[in-house]
Amino acid sequence: MEFDLPRAAALLVLIVAVGAAGLIGSGVMPLRITLMMVVPSMLVFGALAFAIGVKHGQFRATHA
């Protein structure tokens, strides 16, 4: 399976949605806090990890 940008972004959103649904369903924290603080931070962290992973893959591909 090849990953292009739309497919990778959709997977990131899916993973965040599953995590948010788990937090909301478990009732660990109020819904407002989950949607206003946790979900945006999950998206930002996922995007940063994705960008670092892409750069590392490019480095490995050119220096191998």
PDBQT receptor file of N, H, CA, C and O in Angstrom, charges set to zero:
ATOM      1  N   MET A   1       0.839  -1.174   0.000  1.00  0.00    +0.000 N 
ATOM      2  CA  MET A   1       0.000   0.000   0.000  1.00  0.00    +0.000 C 
ATOM      3  C   MET A   1       0.887   1.241   0.000  1.00  0.00    +0.000 C 
ATOM      4  O   MET A   1       1.748   1.401   0.865  1.00  0.00    +0.000 OA
ATOM      5  N   GLU A   2       0.672   2.099  -0.960  1.00  0.00    +0.000 N 
ATOM      6  H   GLU A   2      -0.027   1.970  -1.663  1.00  0.00    +0.000 HD
ATOM      7  CA  GLU A   2       1.425   3.346  -1.010  1.00  0.00    +0.000 C 
ATOM      8  C   GLU A   2       0.678   4.424  -0.249  1.00  0.00    +0.000 C 
ATOM      9  O   GLU A   2      -0.547   4.527  -0.323  1.00  0.00    +0.000 OA
ATOM     10  N   PHE A   3       1.438   5.226   0.484  1.00  0.00    +0.000 N 
ATOM     11  H   PHE A   3       2.433   5.142   0.545  1.00  0.00    +0.000 HD
ATOM     12  CA  PHE A   3       0.845   6.311   1.259  1.00  0.00    +0.000 C 
ATOM     13  C   PHE A   3       1.135   7.630   0.571  1.00  0.00    +0.000 C 
ATOM     14  O   PHE A   3       2.293   8.022   0.427  1.00  0.00    +0.000 OA
ATOM     15  N   ASP A   4       0.088   8.313   0.147  1.00  0.00    +0.000 N 
ATOM     16  H   ASP A   4      -0.853   7.995   0.264  1.00  0.00    +0.000 HD
ATOM     17  CA  ASP A   4       0.230   9.664  -0.343  1.00  0.00    +0.000 C 
ATOM     18  C   ASP A   4      -0.321  10.594   0.742  1.00  0.00    +0.000 C 
ATOM     19  O   ASP A   4      -0.826  10.125   1.763  1.00  0.00    +0.000 OA
ATOM     20  N   LEU A   5      -0.229  11.879   0.529  1.00  0.00    +0.000 N 
ATOM     21  H   LEU A   5       0.180  12.260  -0.300  1.00  0.00    +0.000 HD
ATOM     22  CA  LEU A   5      -0.607  12.835   1.571  1.00  0.00    +0.000 C 
ATOM     23  C   LEU A   5      -2.072  12.718   1.995  1.00  0.00    +0.000 C 
ATOM     24  O   LEU A   5      -2.335  12.696   3.197  1.00  0.00    +0.000 OA
ATOM     25  N   PRO A   6      -3.038  12.641   1.079  1.00  0.00    +0.000 N 
ATOM     26  CA  PRO A   6      -4.444  12.531   1.536  1.00  0.00    +0.000 C 
ATOM     27  C   PRO A   6      -4.715  11.248   2.332  1.00  0.00    +0.000 C 
ATOM     28  O   PRO A   6      -5.448  11.276   3.321  1.00  0.00    +0.000 OA
ATOM     29  N   ARG A   7      -4.134  10.140   1.909  1.00  0.00    +0.000 N 
ATOM     30  H   ARG A   7      -3.538  10.117   1.106  1.00  0.00    +0.000 HD
ATOM     31  CA  ARG A   7      -4.340   8.882   2.610  1.00  0.00    +0.000 C 
ATOM     32  C   ARG A   7      -3.695   8.921   4.002  1.00  0.00    +0.000 C 
ATOM     33  O   ARG A   7      -4.282   8.446   4.973  1.00  0.00    +0.000 OA
ATOM     34  N   ALA A   8      -2.498   9.482   4.093  1.00  0.00    +0.000 N 
ATOM     35  H   ALA A   8      -2.021   9.868   3.303  1.00  0.00    +0.000 HD
ATOM     36  CA  ALA A   8      -1.821   9.572   5.388  1.00  0.00    +0.000 C 
ATOM     37  C   ALA A   8      -2.569  10.530   6.319  1.00  0.00    +0.000 C 
ATOM     38  O   ALA A   8      -2.686  10.254   7.513  1.00  0.00    +0.000 OA
ATOM     39  N   ALA A   9      -3.072  11.641   5.799  1.00  0.00    +0.000 N 
ATOM     40  H   ALA A   9      -2.977  11.866   4.829  1.00  0.00    +0.000 HD
ATOM     41  CA  ALA A   9      -3.838  12.577   6.631  1.00  0.00    +0.000 C 
ATOM     42  C   ALA A   9      -5.131  11.936   7.111  1.00  0.00    +0.000 C 
ATOM     43  O   ALA A   9      -5.544  12.148   8.251  1.00  0.00    +0.000 OA
ATOM     44  N   ALA A  10      -5.771  11.155   6.248  1.00  0.00    +0.000 N 
ATOM     45  H   ALA A  10      -5.435  10.983   5.321  1.00  0.00    +0.000 HD
ATOM     46  CA  ALA A  10      -6.995  10.469   6.660  1.00  0.00    +0.000 C 
ATOM     47  C   ALA A  10      -6.716   9.455   7.768  1.00  0.00    +0.000 C 
ATOM     48  O   ALA A  10      -7.513   9.316   8.696  1.00  0.00    +0.000 OA
ATOM     49  N   LEU A  11      -5.595   8.750   7.677  1.00  0.00    +0.000 N 
ATOM     50  H   LEU A  11      -4.948   8.862   6.924  1.00  0.00    +0.000 HD
ATOM     51  CA  LEU A  11      -5.236   7.811   8.741  1.00  0.00    +0.000 C 
ATOM     52  C   LEU A  11      -4.952   8.534  10.056  1.00  0.00    +0.000 C 
ATOM     53  O   LEU A  11      -5.324   8.050  11.125  1.00  0.00    +0.000 OA
ATOM     54  N   LEU A  12      -4.297   9.686   9.978  1.00  0.00    +0.000 N 
ATOM     55  H   LEU A  12      -3.995  10.079   9.110  1.00  0.00    +0.000 HD
ATOM     56  CA  LEU A  12      -4.033  10.467  11.183  1.00  0.00    +0.000 C 
ATOM     57  C   LEU A  12      -5.341  10.912  11.834  1.00  0.00    +0.000 C 
ATOM     58  O   LEU A  12      -5.502  10.796  13.049  1.00  0.00    +0.000 OA
ATOM     59  N   VAL A  13      -6.268  11.418  11.034  1.00  0.00    +0.000 N 
ATOM     60  H   VAL A  13      -6.137  11.513  10.047  1.00  0.00    +0.000 HD
ATOM     61  CA  VAL A  13      -7.562  11.850  11.564  1.00  0.00    +0.000 C 
ATOM     62  C   VAL A  13      -8.328  10.666  12.140  1.00  0.00    +0.000 C 
ATOM     63  O   VAL A  13      -8.986  10.802  13.171  1.00  0.00    +0.000 OA
ATOM     64  N   LEU A  14      -8.254   9.511  11.491  1.00  0.00    +0.000 N 
ATOM     65  H   LEU A  14      -7.720   9.401  10.653  1.00  0.00    +0.000 HD
ATOM     66  CA  LEU A  14      -8.930   8.317  11.992  1.00  0.00    +0.000 C 
ATOM     67  C   LEU A  14      -8.367   7.884  13.345  1.00  0.00    +0.000 C 
ATOM     68  O   LEU A  14      -9.131   7.547  14.249  1.00  0.00    +0.000 OA
ATOM     69  N   ILE A  15      -7.059   7.888  13.492  1.00  0.00    +0.000 N 
ATOM     70  H   ILE A  15      -6.438   8.162  12.758  1.00  0.00    +0.000 HD
ATOM     71  CA  ILE A  15      -6.442   7.502  14.760  1.00  0.00    +0.000 C 
ATOM     72  C   ILE A  15      -6.838   8.474  15.865  1.00  0.00    +0.000 C 
ATOM     73  O   ILE A  15      -7.141   8.052  16.981  1.00  0.00    +0.000 OA
ATOM     74  N   VAL A  16      -6.837   9.771  15.566  1.00  0.00    +0.000 N 
ATOM     75  H   VAL A  16      -6.591  10.114  14.660  1.00  0.00    +0.000 HD
ATOM     76  CA  VAL A  16      -7.234  10.769  16.566  1.00  0.00    +0.000 C 
ATOM     77  C   VAL A  16      -8.713  10.602  16.919  1.00  0.00    +0.000 C 
ATOM     78  O   VAL A  16      -9.091  10.731  18.084  1.00  0.00    +0.000 OA
ATOM     79  N   ALA A  17      -9.543  10.319  15.926  1.00  0.00    +0.000 N 
ATOM     80  H   ALA A  17      -9.236  10.214  14.980  1.00  0.00    +0.000 HD
ATOM     81  CA  ALA A  17     -10.976  10.134  16.187  1.00  0.00    +0.000 C 
ATOM     82  C   ALA A  17     -11.223   8.914  17.078  1.00  0.00    +0.000 C 
ATOM     83  O   ALA A  17     -12.067   8.962  17.973  1.00  0.00    +0.000 OA
ATOM     84  N   VAL A  18     -10.502   7.836  16.839  1.00  0.00    +0.000 N 
ATOM     85  H   VAL A  18      -9.817   7.797  16.112  1.00  0.00    +0.000 HD
ATOM     86  CA  VAL A  18     -10.659   6.644  17.677  1.00  0.00    +0.000 C 
ATOM     87  C   VAL A  18     -10.202   6.940  19.110  1.00  0.00    +0.000 C 
ATOM     88  O   VAL A  18     -10.856   6.528  20.068  1.00  0.00    +0.000 OA
ATOM     89  N   GLY A  19      -9.098   7.644  19.253  1.00  0.00    +0.000 N 
ATOM     90  H   GLY A  19      -8.567   7.979  18.475  1.00  0.00    +0.000 HD
ATOM     91  CA  GLY A  19      -8.626   8.013  20.585  1.00  0.00    +0.000 C 
ATOM     92  C   GLY A  19      -9.588   8.936  21.310  1.00  0.00    +0.000 C 
ATOM     93  O   GLY A  19      -9.847   8.762  22.500  1.00  0.00    +0.000 OA
ATOM     94  N   ALA A  20     -10.114   9.912  20.594  1.00  0.00    +0.000 N 
ATOM     95  H   ALA A  20      -9.903  10.053  19.627  1.00  0.00    +0.000 HD
ATOM     96  CA  ALA A  20     -11.077  10.834  21.201  1.00  0.00    +0.000 C 
ATOM     97  C   ALA A  20     -12.363  10.105  21.571  1.00  0.00    +0.000 C 
ATOM     98  O   ALA A  20     -12.936  10.362  22.630  1.00  0.00    +0.000 OA
ATOM     99  N   ALA A  21     -12.820   9.201  20.715  1.00  0.00    +0.000 N 
ATOM    100  H   ALA A  21     -12.354   8.992  19.855  1.00  0.00    +0.000 HD
ATOM    101  CA  ALA A  21     -14.033   8.437  21.027  1.00  0.00    +0.000 C 
ATOM    102  C   ALA A  21     -13.827   7.569  22.260  1.00  0.00    +0.000 C 
ATOM    103  O   ALA A  21     -14.741   7.408  23.069  1.00  0.00    +0.000 OA
ATOM    104  N   GLY A  22     -12.645   7.017  22.405  1.00  0.00    +0.000 N 
ATOM    105  H   GLY A  22     -11.902   7.147  21.748  1.00  0.00    +0.000 HD
ATOM    106  CA  GLY A  22     -12.345   6.227  23.595  1.00  0.00    +0.000 C 
ATOM    107  C   GLY A  22     -12.357   7.066  24.852  1.00  0.00    +0.000 C 
ATOM    108  O   GLY A  22     -12.888   6.640  25.877  1.00  0.00    +0.000 OA
ATOM    109  N   LEU A  23     -11.779   8.255  24.787  1.00  0.00    +0.000 N 
ATOM    110  H   LEU A  23     -11.348   8.601  23.954  1.00  0.00    +0.000 HD
ATOM    111  CA  LEU A  23     -11.780   9.143  25.959  1.00  0.00    +0.000 C 
ATOM    112  C   LEU A  23     -13.193   9.615  26.290  1.00  0.00    +0.000 C 
ATOM    113  O   LEU A  23     -13.579   9.668  27.457  1.00  0.00    +0.000 OA
ATOM    114  N   ILE A  24     -13.956   9.957  25.261  1.00  0.00    +0.000 N 
ATOM    115  H   ILE A  24     -13.641   9.914  24.312  1.00  0.00    +0.000 HD
ATOM    116  CA  ILE A  24     -15.325  10.431  25.487  1.00  0.00    +0.000 C 
ATOM    117  C   ILE A  24     -16.184   9.301  26.035  1.00  0.00    +0.000 C 
ATOM    118  O   ILE A  24     -16.968   9.501  26.963  1.00  0.00    +0.000 OA
ATOM    119  N   GLY A  25     -16.036   8.119  25.461  1.00  0.00    +0.000 N 
ATOM    120  H   GLY A  25     -15.400   7.956  24.707  1.00  0.00    +0.000 HD
ATOM    121  CA  GLY A  25     -16.835   6.979  25.889  1.00  0.00    +0.000 C 
ATOM    122  C   GLY A  25     -16.518   6.503  27.290  1.00  0.00    +0.000 C 
ATOM    123  O   GLY A  25     -17.402   6.019  27.997  1.00  0.00    +0.000 OA
ATOM    124  N   SER A  26     -15.271   6.632  27.700  1.00  0.00    +0.000 N 
ATOM    125  H   SER A  26     -14.553   7.025  27.126  1.00  0.00    +0.000 HD
ATOM    126  CA  SER A  26     -14.896   6.156  29.033  1.00  0.00    +0.000 C 
ATOM    127  C   SER A  26     -15.289   7.128  30.133  1.00  0.00    +0.000 C 
ATOM    128  O   SER A  26     -15.385   6.737  31.296  1.00  0.00    +0.000 OA
ATOM    129  N   GLY A  27     -15.517   8.389  29.783  1.00  0.00    +0.000 N 
ATOM    130  H   GLY A  27     -15.439   8.707  28.838  1.00  0.00    +0.000 HD
ATOM    131  CA  GLY A  27     -15.915   9.375  30.781  1.00  0.00    +0.000 C 
ATOM    132  C   GLY A  27     -14.797   9.762  31.739  1.00  0.00    +0.000 C 
ATOM    133  O   GLY A  27     -15.055  10.175  32.870  1.00  0.00    +0.000 OA
ATOM    134  N   VAL A  28     -13.561   9.629  31.285  1.00  0.00    +0.000 N 
ATOM    135  H   VAL A  28     -13.351   9.295  30.367  1.00  0.00    +0.000 HD
ATOM    136  CA  VAL A  28     -12.415   9.958  32.132  1.00  0.00    +0.000 C 
ATOM    137  C   VAL A  28     -12.342  11.451  32.416  1.00  0.00    +0.000 C 
ATOM    138  O   VAL A  28     -11.983  11.859  33.521  1.00  0.00    +0.000 OA
ATOM    139  N   MET A  29     -12.680  12.263  31.426  1.00  0.00    +0.000 N 
ATOM    140  H   MET A  29     -12.972  11.932  30.528  1.00  0.00    +0.000 HD
ATOM    141  CA  MET A  29     -12.646  13.708  31.595  1.00  0.00    +0.000 C 
ATOM    142  C   MET A  29     -13.869  14.314  30.917  1.00  0.00    +0.000 C 
ATOM    143  O   MET A  29     -14.490  13.670  30.072  1.00  0.00    +0.000 OA
ATOM    144  N   PRO A  30     -14.211  15.518  31.272  1.00  0.00    +0.000 N 
ATOM    145  CA  PRO A  30     -15.397  16.148  30.662  1.00  0.00    +0.000 C 
ATOM    146  C   PRO A  30     -15.254  16.310  29.144  1.00  0.00    +0.000 C 
ATOM    147  O   PRO A  30     -14.148  16.450  28.623  1.00  0.00    +0.000 OA
ATOM    148  N   LEU A  31     -16.374  16.288  28.462  1.00  0.00    +0.000 N 
ATOM    149  H   LEU A  31     -17.273  16.174  28.886  1.00  0.00    +0.000 HD
ATOM    150  CA  LEU A  31     -16.393  16.394  27.005  1.00  0.00    +0.000 C 
ATOM    151  C   LEU A  31     -15.747  17.690  26.528  1.00  0.00    +0.000 C 
ATOM    152  O   LEU A  31     -15.007  17.687  25.545  1.00  0.00    +0.000 OA
ATOM    153  N   ARG A  32     -16.017  18.785  27.210  1.00  0.00    +0.000 N 
ATOM    154  H   ARG A  32     -16.618  18.787  28.009  1.00  0.00    +0.000 HD
ATOM    155  CA  ARG A  32     -15.483  20.086  26.806  1.00  0.00    +0.000 C 
ATOM    156  C   ARG A  32     -13.952  20.084  26.823  1.00  0.00    +0.000 C 
ATOM    157  O   ARG A  32     -13.321  20.592  25.896  1.00  0.00    +0.000 OA
ATOM    158  N   ILE A  33     -13.366  19.524  27.856  1.00  0.00    +0.000 N 
ATOM    159  H   ILE A  33     -13.879  19.111  28.608  1.00  0.00    +0.000 HD
ATOM    160  CA  ILE A  33     -11.904  19.473  27.949  1.00  0.00    +0.000 C 
ATOM    161  C   ILE A  33     -11.332  18.570  26.865  1.00  0.00    +0.000 C 
ATOM    162  O   ILE A  33     -10.310  18.885  26.255  1.00  0.00    +0.000 OA
ATOM    163  N   THR A  34     -11.997  17.454  26.633  1.00  0.00    +0.000 N 
ATOM    164  H   THR A  34     -12.828  17.198  27.128  1.00  0.00    +0.000 HD
ATOM    165  CA  THR A  34     -11.517  16.530  25.602  1.00  0.00    +0.000 C 
ATOM    166  C   THR A  34     -11.507  17.199  24.235  1.00  0.00    +0.000 C 
ATOM    167  O   THR A  34     -10.524  17.093  23.502  1.00  0.00    +0.000 OA
ATOM    168  N   LEU A  35     -12.572  17.876  23.890  1.00  0.00    +0.000 N 
ATOM    169  H   LEU A  35     -13.371  17.962  24.485  1.00  0.00    +0.000 HD
ATOM    170  CA  LEU A  35     -12.669  18.468  22.550  1.00  0.00    +0.000 C 
ATOM    171  C   LEU A  35     -11.856  19.746  22.396  1.00  0.00    +0.000 C 
ATOM    172  O   LEU A  35     -11.393  20.048  21.296  1.00  0.00    +0.000 OA
ATOM    173  N   MET A  36     -11.673  20.495  23.465  1.00  0.00    +0.000 N 
ATOM    174  H   MET A  36     -12.049  20.249  24.358  1.00  0.00    +0.000 HD
ATOM    175  CA  MET A  36     -10.969  21.776  23.348  1.00  0.00    +0.000 C 
ATOM    176  C   MET A  36      -9.474  21.673  23.607  1.00  0.00    +0.000 C 
ATOM    177  O   MET A  36      -8.710  22.508  23.124  1.00  0.00    +0.000 OA
ATOM    178  N   MET A  37      -9.041  20.670  24.359  1.00  0.00    +0.000 N 
ATOM    179  H   MET A  37      -9.662  19.991  24.752  1.00  0.00    +0.000 HD
ATOM    180  CA  MET A  37      -7.627  20.594  24.713  1.00  0.00    +0.000 C 
ATOM    181  C   MET A  37      -6.945  19.327  24.200  1.00  0.00    +0.000 C 
ATOM    182  O   MET A  37      -5.845  19.393  23.652  1.00  0.00    +0.000 OA
ATOM    183  N   VAL A  38      -7.577  18.198  24.372  1.00  0.00    +0.000 N 
ATOM    184  H   VAL A  38      -8.471  18.144  24.818  1.00  0.00    +0.000 HD
ATOM    185  CA  VAL A  38      -6.922  16.933  24.068  1.00  0.00    +0.000 C 
ATOM    186  C   VAL A  38      -6.879  16.670  22.566  1.00  0.00    +0.000 C 
ATOM    187  O   VAL A  38      -5.821  16.338  22.032  1.00  0.00    +0.000 OA
ATOM    188  N   VAL A  39      -8.004  16.812  21.879  1.00  0.00    +0.000 N 
ATOM    189  H   VAL A  39      -8.864  17.081  22.312  1.00  0.00    +0.000 HD
ATOM    190  CA  VAL A  39      -8.045  16.515  20.445  1.00  0.00    +0.000 C 
ATOM    191  C   VAL A  39      -7.107  17.430  19.648  1.00  0.00    +0.000 C 
ATOM    192  O   VAL A  39      -6.361  16.925  18.808  1.00  0.00    +0.000 OA
ATOM    193  N   PRO A  40      -7.107  18.756  19.870  1.00  0.00    +0.000 N 
ATOM    194  CA  PRO A  40      -6.143  19.576  19.117  1.00  0.00    +0.000 C 
ATOM    195  C   PRO A  40      -4.689  19.213  19.403  1.00  0.00    +0.000 C 
ATOM    196  O   PRO A  40      -3.857  19.234  18.495  1.00  0.00    +0.000 OA
ATOM    197  N   SER A  41      -4.376  18.881  20.650  1.00  0.00    +0.000 N 
ATOM    198  H   SER A  41      -5.052  18.864  21.387  1.00  0.00    +0.000 HD
ATOM    199  CA  SER A  41      -2.993  18.511  20.947  1.00  0.00    +0.000 C 
ATOM    200  C   SER A  41      -2.635  17.176  20.305  1.00  0.00    +0.000 C 
ATOM    201  O   SER A  41      -1.490  16.982  19.898  1.00  0.00    +0.000 OA
ATOM    202  N   MET A  42      -3.583  16.256  20.206  1.00  0.00    +0.000 N 
ATOM    203  H   MET A  42      -4.513  16.414  20.538  1.00  0.00    +0.000 HD
ATOM    204  CA  MET A  42      -3.332  14.992  19.515  1.00  0.00    +0.000 C 
ATOM    205  C   MET A  42      -3.069  15.237  18.030  1.00  0.00    +0.000 C 
ATOM    206  O   MET A  42      -2.186  14.610  17.446  1.00  0.00    +0.000 OA
ATOM    207  N   LEU A  43      -3.825  16.139  17.422  1.00  0.00    +0.000 N 
ATOM    208  H   LEU A  43      -4.542  16.648  17.897  1.00  0.00    +0.000 HD
ATOM    209  CA  LEU A  43      -3.621  16.456  16.007  1.00  0.00    +0.000 C 
ATOM    210  C   LEU A  43      -2.267  17.122  15.758  1.00  0.00    +0.000 C 
ATOM    211  O   LEU A  43      -1.575  16.787  14.796  1.00  0.00    +0.000 OA
ATOM    212  N   VAL A  44      -1.893  18.057  16.618  1.00  0.00    +0.000 N 
ATOM    213  H   VAL A  44      -2.455  18.329  17.399  1.00  0.00    +0.000 HD
ATOM    214  CA  VAL A  44      -0.605  18.743  16.457  1.00  0.00    +0.000 C 
ATOM    215  C   VAL A  44       0.545  17.762  16.638  1.00  0.00    +0.000 C 
ATOM    216  O   VAL A  44       1.490  17.758  15.850  1.00  0.00    +0.000 OA
ATOM    217  N   PHE A  45       0.467  16.928  17.676  1.00  0.00    +0.000 N 
ATOM    218  H   PHE A  45      -0.302  16.931  18.317  1.00  0.00    +0.000 HD
ATOM    219  CA  PHE A  45       1.528  15.946  17.894  1.00  0.00    +0.000 C 
ATOM    220  C   PHE A  45       1.610  14.973  16.724  1.00  0.00    +0.000 C 
ATOM    221  O   PHE A  45       2.706  14.636  16.276  1.00  0.00    +0.000 OA
ATOM    222  N   GLY A  46       0.477  14.523  16.231  1.00  0.00    +0.000 N 
ATOM    223  H   GLY A  46      -0.414  14.797  16.595  1.00  0.00    +0.000 HD
ATOM    224  CA  GLY A  46       0.471  13.602  15.099  1.00  0.00    +0.000 C 
ATOM    225  C   GLY A  46       1.082  14.226  13.865  1.00  0.00    +0.000 C 
ATOM    226  O   GLY A  46       1.846  13.574  13.152  1.00  0.00    +0.000 OA
ATOM    227  N   ALA A  47       0.755  15.483  13.603  1.00  0.00    +0.000 N 
ATOM    228  H   ALA A  47       0.134  16.012  14.181  1.00  0.00    +0.000 HD
ATOM    229  CA  ALA A  47       1.308  16.178  12.435  1.00  0.00    +0.000 C 
ATOM    230  C   ALA A  47       2.818  16.366  12.573  1.00  0.00    +0.000 C 
ATOM    231  O   ALA A  47       3.555  16.197  11.601  1.00  0.00    +0.000 OA
ATOM    232  N   LEU A  48       3.283  16.715  13.775  1.00  0.00    +0.000 N 
ATOM    233  H   LEU A  48       2.684  16.853  14.564  1.00  0.00    +0.000 HD
ATOM    234  CA  LEU A  48       4.725  16.877  13.985  1.00  0.00    +0.000 C 
ATOM    235  C   LEU A  48       5.457  15.544  13.846  1.00  0.00    +0.000 C 
ATOM    236  O   LEU A  48       6.510  15.478  13.212  1.00  0.00    +0.000 OA
ATOM    237  N   ALA A  49       4.910  14.493  14.432  1.00  0.00    +0.000 N 
ATOM    238  H   ALA A  49       4.055  14.547  14.948  1.00  0.00    +0.000 HD
ATOM    239  CA  ALA A  49       5.533  13.175  14.321  1.00  0.00    +0.000 C 
ATOM    240  C   ALA A  49       5.554  12.715  12.866  1.00  0.00    +0.000 C 
ATOM    241  O   ALA A  49       6.531  12.112  12.423  1.00  0.00    +0.000 OA
ATOM    242  N   PHE A  50       4.491  12.992  12.124  1.00  0.00    +0.000 N 
ATOM    243  H   PHE A  50       3.697  13.482  12.484  1.00  0.00    +0.000 HD
ATOM    244  CA  PHE A  50       4.439  12.646  10.712  1.00  0.00    +0.000 C 
ATOM    245  C   PHE A  50       5.512  13.388   9.924  1.00  0.00    +0.000 C 
ATOM    246  O   PHE A  50       6.211  12.788   9.108  1.00  0.00    +0.000 OA
ATOM    247  N   ALA A  51       5.644  14.689  10.164  1.00  0.00    +0.000 N 
ATOM    248  H   ALA A  51       5.076  15.177  10.827  1.00  0.00    +0.000 HD
ATOM    249  CA  ALA A  51       6.641  15.489   9.445  1.00  0.00    +0.000 C 
ATOM    250  C   ALA A  51       8.059  15.023   9.761  1.00  0.00    +0.000 C 
ATOM    251  O   ALA A  51       8.896  14.926   8.863  1.00  0.00    +0.000 OA
ATOM    252  N   ILE A  52       8.332  14.733  11.032  1.00  0.00    +0.000 N 
ATOM    253  H   ILE A  52       7.652  14.811  11.762  1.00  0.00    +0.000 HD
ATOM    254  CA  ILE A  52       9.656  14.237  11.405  1.00  0.00    +0.000 C 
ATOM    255  C   ILE A  52       9.907  12.873  10.775  1.00  0.00    +0.000 C 
ATOM    256  O   ILE A  52      11.018  12.596  10.322  1.00  0.00    +0.000 OA
ATOM    257  N   GLY A  53       8.900  12.029  10.741  1.00  0.00    +0.000 N 
ATOM    258  H   GLY A  53       7.998  12.254  11.109  1.00  0.00    +0.000 HD
ATOM    259  CA  GLY A  53       9.042  10.718  10.119  1.00  0.00    +0.000 C 
ATOM    260  C   GLY A  53       9.311  10.803   8.625  1.00  0.00    +0.000 C 
ATOM    261  O   GLY A  53      10.108  10.031   8.091  1.00  0.00    +0.000 OA
ATOM    262  N   VAL A  54       8.654  11.733   7.951  1.00  0.00    +0.000 N 
ATOM    263  H   VAL A  54       8.007  12.359   8.385  1.00  0.00    +0.000 HD
ATOM    264  CA  VAL A  54       8.895  11.918   6.519  1.00  0.00    +0.000 C 
ATOM    265  C   VAL A  54      10.320  12.391   6.290  1.00  0.00    +0.000 C 
ATOM    266  O   VAL A  54      11.006  11.878   5.406  1.00  0.00    +0.000 OA
ATOM    267  N   LYS A  55      10.770  13.356   7.066  1.00  0.00    +0.000 N 
ATOM    268  H   LYS A  55      10.212  13.773   7.783  1.00  0.00    +0.000 HD
ATOM    269  CA  LYS A  55      12.143  13.855   6.907  1.00  0.00    +0.000 C 
ATOM    270  C   LYS A  55      13.164  12.766   7.205  1.00  0.00    +0.000 C 
ATOM    271  O   LYS A  55      14.181  12.673   6.518  1.00  0.00    +0.000 OA
ATOM    272  N   HIS A  56      12.913  11.945   8.215  1.00  0.00    +0.000 N 
ATOM    273  H   HIS A  56      12.087  12.021   8.773  1.00  0.00    +0.000 HD
ATOM    274  CA  HIS A  56      13.826  10.860   8.535  1.00  0.00    +0.000 C 
ATOM    275  C   HIS A  56      13.835   9.820   7.403  1.00  0.00    +0.000 C 
ATOM    276  O   HIS A  56      14.889   9.286   7.060  1.00  0.00    +0.000 OA
ATOM    277  N   GLY A  57      12.680   9.540   6.833  1.00  0.00    +0.000 N 
ATOM    278  H   GLY A  57      11.823   9.973   7.111  1.00  0.00    +0.000 HD
ATOM    279  CA  GLY A  57      12.626   8.616   5.708  1.00  0.00    +0.000 C 
ATOM    280  C   GLY A  57      13.374   9.139   4.499  1.00  0.00    +0.000 C 
ATOM    281  O   GLY A  57      14.047   8.378   3.803  1.00  0.00    +0.000 OA
ATOM    282  N   GLN A  58      13.260  10.436   4.246  1.00  0.00    +0.000 N 
ATOM    283  H   GLN A  58      12.713  11.054   4.811  1.00  0.00    +0.000 HD
ATOM    284  CA  GLN A  58      14.002  11.033   3.138  1.00  0.00    +0.000 C 
ATOM    285  C   GLN A  58      15.502  10.946   3.394  1.00  0.00    +0.000 C 
ATOM    286  O   GLN A  58      16.273  10.663   2.477  1.00  0.00    +0.000 OA
ATOM    287  N   PHE A  59      15.918  11.187   4.628  1.00  0.00    +0.000 N 
ATOM    288  H   PHE A  59      15.292  11.417   5.373  1.00  0.00    +0.000 HD
ATOM    289  CA  PHE A  59      17.332  11.092   4.975  1.00  0.00    +0.000 C 
ATOM    290  C   PHE A  59      17.851   9.673   4.785  1.00  0.00    +0.000 C 
ATOM    291  O   PHE A  59      18.926   9.464   4.222  1.00  0.00    +0.000 OA
ATOM    292  N   ARG A  60      17.072   8.693   5.263  1.00  0.00    +0.000 N 
ATOM    293  H   ARG A  60      16.199   8.863   5.721  1.00  0.00    +0.000 HD
ATOM    294  CA  ARG A  60      17.491   7.293   5.134  1.00  0.00    +0.000 C 
ATOM    295  C   ARG A  60      17.552   6.867   3.672  1.00  0.00    +0.000 C 
ATOM    296  O   ARG A  60      18.428   6.093   3.286  1.00  0.00    +0.000 OA
ATOM    297  N   ALA A  61      16.631   7.366   2.861  1.00  0.00    +0.000 N 
ATOM    298  H   ALA A  61      15.919   7.994   3.175  1.00  0.00    +0.000 HD
ATOM    299  CA  ALA A  61      16.600   6.980   1.456  1.00  0.00    +0.000 C 
ATOM    300  C   ALA A  61      17.764   7.558   0.680  1.00  0.00    +0.000 C 
ATOM    301  O   ALA A  61      18.242   6.934  -0.267  1.00  0.00    +0.000 OA
ATOM    302  N   THR A  62      18.233   8.744   1.060  1.00  0.00    +0.000 N 
ATOM    303  H   THR A  62      17.844   9.251   1.830  1.00  0.00    +0.000 HD
ATOM    304  CA  THR A  62      19.319   9.382   0.308  1.00  0.00    +0.000 C 
ATOM    305  C   THR A  62      20.692   9.013   0.833  1.00  0.00    +0.000 C 
ATOM    306  O   THR A  62      21.675   9.135   0.102  1.00  0.00    +0.000 OA
ATOM    307  N   HIS A  63      20.793   8.564   2.083  1.00  0.00    +0.000 N 
ATOM    308  H   HIS A  63      19.994   8.465   2.676  1.00  0.00    +0.000 HD
ATOM    309  CA  HIS A  63      22.099   8.261   2.677  1.00  0.00    +0.000 C 
ATOM    310  C   HIS A  63      22.324   6.771   2.924  1.00  0.00    +0.000 C 
ATOM    311  O   HIS A  63      23.224   6.397   3.676  1.00  0.00    +0.000 OA
ATOM    312  N   ALA A  64      21.534   5.941   2.312  1.00  0.00    +0.000 N 
ATOM    313  H   ALA A  64      20.803   6.245   1.701  1.00  0.00    +0.000 HD
ATOM    314  CA  ALA A  64      21.675   4.493   2.550  1.00  0.00    +0.000 C 
ATOM    315  C   ALA A  64      22.622   3.859   1.573  1.00  0.00    +0.000 C 
ATOM    316  O   ALA A  64      22.854   2.652   1.633  1.00  0.00    +0.000 OA
TER     317      ALA A  64
